[in-house]
Amino acid sequence: MLKFCMLIICCAVFASCQYGTDRLNTVMDDPIRILEDPLTVEHKQDMADLEKRYLNKEITYAEYLEQKQKLEDEYTKQVQKRENWIE
């Protein structure tokens, strides 16, 4: 029984050491990522994807402006929601 408990504890320690190592490695490679806001990073990525679609002529300029405005409105709404929650 003691050996079984020790085995379970060792497995738990090993699993906890492996959890999140990908995130740790990316932070180790680029430490400034700790300071980045995930919401802002996601918004910038969405905007870049939209711009790429426009430049590849997958959407028209009118569609680009419409989708850009939707992304901006959604981002503003999320920021306001977060600020209200913080207050």
Long-range contacts (C-beta under 8 A, 24 or more apart in sequence): 39-75, 39-78, 39-79, 39-82, 43-71, 43-75, 46-71, 47-71
